[in-house]
């Protein structure tokens, strides 16, 4: 199974989501490979900071031209591959979508992010679907600020696009930045935190959605 975490807009929490899922899904018995396909190499930096006493997570860097040709080799070796895809509509984003069994699209709820996500669907997702026949995936709302009218309005705009949206959300919490700077997931860094509960909820929902195979 290949899950690509990708969107064309920066700052949506792609690496935060990818690294946290890599840890939680690994702890659920999956043999996980995390591929950093983002030129910024944030996942590789996370791996370099990861304490040796924590569970080992295999992370490699792989540029866009190599994603497709190397994927079968990795699929034979790992039960689950998570790709931290690059921002913007680039060859990396297209390659990450093309090889994925499931595309997870982290999205903020601001109007620019809604428009950017809509553009991403038209220029990348629909293009890949035309080639592959269909693309499975869902939108994940991130950097949520609870209890604001702005937040509620943005959610409604995202839902109005007509694409699957996960019930789980990732809220704006400093503990996410603290954990990633230490090479950890929030479930390791602050296991009793609200962020940890969010990631565990996301992991469980994602497993359910993968079984149901929702399609765009």
C-alpha positions as CSV (number, residue, x, y, z in Angstrom):
1,X,0.0,0.0,0.0
2,X,1.3,3.4,-1.0
3,X,0.0,6.6,0.7
4,X,1.1,9.9,-0.8
5,X,0.7,13.0,1.4
6,X,0.7,15.8,-1.0
7,X,-0.7,19.2,-1.9
8,X,0.5,22.0,-4.1
9,X,0.6,24.6,-1.3
10,X,3.3,24.8,1.3
11,X,2.7,25.1,5.0
12,X,-0.2,22.6,5.1
13,X,1.5,20.2,7.4
14,X,2.5,17.5,4.9
15,X,5.6,16.4,6.8
16,X,4.0,16.6,10.1
17,X,1.2,14.3,8.9
18,X,3.6,11.9,7.1
19,X,6.0,11.5,10.0
20,X,3.3,11.0,12.6
21,X,1.5,8.5,10.5
22,X,4.7,6.6,9.8
23,X,5.2,6.2,13.6
24,X,1.6,5.2,14.5
25,X,1.2,2.8,11.6
26,X,4.5,1.3,12.3
27,X,3.4,0.6,15.9
28,X,0.3,-1.1,14.6
29,X,2.5,-3.8,13.0
30,X,3.1,-2.3,9.5
31,X,6.6,-2.5,8.0
32,X,6.8,1.2,7.0
33,X,9.0,3.0,4.6
34,X,8.8,6.8,4.6
35,X,10.0,8.4,1.3
36,X,11.0,12.0,1.3
37,X,10.2,13.3,-2.2
38,X,10.1,16.9,-1.1
39,X,13.2,19.0,-2.2
40,X,13.2,20.6,1.2
41,X,13.9,17.2,2.7
42,X,12.1,17.9,6.0
43,X,11.3,14.2,6.6
44,X,15.0,13.3,6.3
45,X,15.9,16.1,8.8
46,X,13.3,14.6,11.1
47,X,14.9,11.2,10.8
48,X,18.4,12.6,11.5
49,X,17.0,14.1,14.8
50,X,15.3,10.9,15.8
51,X,16.5,9.4,19.1
52,X,18.1,6.0,18.9
53,X,16.0,4.6,21.8
54,X,12.8,5.1,19.8
55,X,11.4,2.6,17.3
56,X,13.3,2.7,14.0
57,X,11.6,4.3,11.1
58,X,13.2,3.8,7.7
59,X,13.3,7.1,5.8
60,X,14.9,7.7,2.4
61,X,15.1,10.5,-0.1
62,X,13.9,9.8,-3.6
63,X,13.6,12.4,-6.4
64,X,10.5,12.5,-8.6
65,X,12.1,10.8,-11.7
66,X,13.0,7.7,-9.5
67,X,9.6,7.3,-7.8
68,X,7.9,5.2,-10.4
69,X,10.9,3.1,-11.4
70,X,11.9,2.2,-7.8
71,X,8.4,1.6,-6.4
72,X,8.0,-2.0,-7.2
73,X,11.2,-2.9,-5.5
74,X,10.1,-1.1,-2.3
75,X,6.6,-2.6,-2.5
76,X,8.1,-6.1,-2.4
77,X,10.0,-5.1,0.7
78,X,7.6,-2.9,2.7
79,X,3.9,-3.5,3.5
80,X,3.3,0.3,3.7
81,X,5.0,3.1,1.9
82,X,4.3,6.8,2.9
83,X,5.5,9.5,0.5
84,X,6.0,13.0,1.7
85,X,5.4,14.8,-1.5
86,X,6.6,18.2,-2.6
87,X,4.5,21.4,-2.6
88,X,3.4,23.2,-5.8
89,X,2.2,21.5,-9.0
90,X,5.6,20.0,-9.8
91,X,6.9,16.7,-11.3
92,X,7.3,15.5,-7.7
93,X,3.6,16.1,-6.8
94,X,2.5,14.4,-10.0
95,X,4.8,11.5,-9.5
96,X,3.7,11.0,-5.9
97,X,0.0,11.0,-7.0
98,X,0.7,8.7,-10.0
99,X,2.3,5.9,-7.9
100,X,-0.1,6.2,-4.9
101,X,-2.8,3.7,-3.9
102,X,-4.3,6.5,-1.8
103,X,-3.7,10.3,-1.8
104,X,-4.0,12.2,1.5
105,X,-4.3,16.0,0.9
106,X,-3.6,18.2,4.0
107,X,-5.5,21.5,3.5
108,X,-5.9,24.6,5.6
109,X,-9.3,26.2,5.6
110,X,-8.4,29.7,4.4
111,X,-9.9,30.9,1.1
112,X,-6.5,30.9,-0.7
113,X,-6.0,27.3,0.5
114,X,-9.4,26.2,-0.7
115,X,-8.7,27.7,-4.1
116,X,-5.3,26.1,-4.2
117,X,-6.7,22.7,-3.3
118,X,-9.3,23.0,-6.0
119,X,-6.6,23.8,-8.5
120,X,-4.6,20.9,-7.3
121,X,-7.5,18.6,-8.0
122,X,-8.0,19.9,-11.5
123,X,-4.3,20.0,-12.5
124,X,-3.0,16.9,-10.7
125,X,-5.7,14.5,-9.3
126,X,-8.0,14.6,-12.3
127,X,-5.0,14.3,-14.7
128,X,-3.8,11.2,-12.8
129,X,-7.3,9.8,-12.6
130,X,-7.6,10.1,-16.4
131,X,-4.5,8.0,-16.8
132,X,-5.1,5.5,-14.0
133,X,-8.8,5.2,-14.3
134,X,-9.4,6.5,-10.8
135,X,-7.6,7.9,-7.7
136,X,-8.5,7.0,-4.2
137,X,-8.0,9.6,-1.4
138,X,-9.3,12.2,0.9
139,X,-8.8,15.8,2.1
140,X,-7.4,16.2,5.7
141,X,-8.1,19.6,7.3
142,X,-5.0,20.9,9.1
143,X,-3.9,23.8,11.3
144,X,-7.5,24.1,12.6
145,X,-8.2,26.9,15.1
146,X,-11.2,25.7,17.1
147,X,-14.2,27.9,17.7
148,X,-13.7,30.5,15.0
149,X,-16.3,31.7,12.4
150,X,-13.4,31.8,9.9
151,X,-12.7,28.1,10.6
152,X,-16.3,27.0,10.2
153,X,-16.7,29.0,7.0
154,X,-13.5,27.4,5.5
155,X,-14.7,23.9,6.4
156,X,-17.9,24.5,4.6
157,X,-16.0,25.7,1.5
158,X,-13.8,22.6,1.5
159,X,-16.8,20.3,1.8
160,X,-18.6,22.1,-1.0
161,X,-15.8,21.0,-3.4
162,X,-17.5,17.6,-3.5
163,X,-14.4,15.5,-2.6
164,X,-14.1,13.1,0.3
165,X,-13.1,14.9,3.5
166,X,-11.9,13.0,6.6
167,X,-13.7,13.6,9.9
168,X,-10.4,13.7,11.7
169,X,-8.7,17.1,11.8
170,X,-5.2,18.3,12.8
171,X,-5.4,21.3,15.0
172,X,-3.0,24.2,15.4
173,X,-0.9,23.1,18.3
174,X,2.7,24.0,19.2
175,X,3.4,20.4,20.3
176,X,3.4,19.3,16.7
177,X,6.4,21.6,15.9
178,X,8.1,20.6,19.2
179,X,7.8,16.9,18.4
180,X,9.0,17.1,14.8
181,X,12.0,19.2,15.9
182,X,13.0,16.3,18.2
183,X,12.6,13.6,15.6
184,X,9.5,12.2,17.2
185,X,5.8,11.8,16.7
186,X,3.4,13.5,19.1
187,X,2.3,10.1,20.4
188,X,5.9,9.7,21.6
189,X,6.7,13.2,22.6
190,X,3.5,14.0,24.4
191,X,1.4,10.8,24.6
192,X,-1.3,12.3,26.7
193,X,-1.7,15.5,24.7
194,X,-4.7,16.4,22.5
195,X,-2.4,16.3,19.5
196,X,-1.6,12.6,20.3
197,X,-5.3,11.8,20.5
198,X,-5.9,13.6,17.1
199,X,-3.2,11.5,15.4
200,X,-4.5,8.2,16.8
201,X,-8.0,9.2,15.7
202,X,-6.6,10.0,12.2
203,X,-4.7,6.7,12.0
204,X,-7.8,4.7,12.9
205,X,-10.0,6.6,10.5
206,X,-7.4,6.3,7.7
207,X,-7.3,2.5,8.2
208,X,-11.1,2.4,7.9
209,X,-11.1,4.6,4.8
210,X,-8.4,2.5,3.1
211,X,-10.5,-0.6,3.6
212,X,-13.6,1.2,2.1
213,X,-11.4,2.5,-0.8
214,X,-13.2,5.9,-1.3
215,X,-12.5,7.3,-4.7
216,X,-12.4,10.9,-6.0
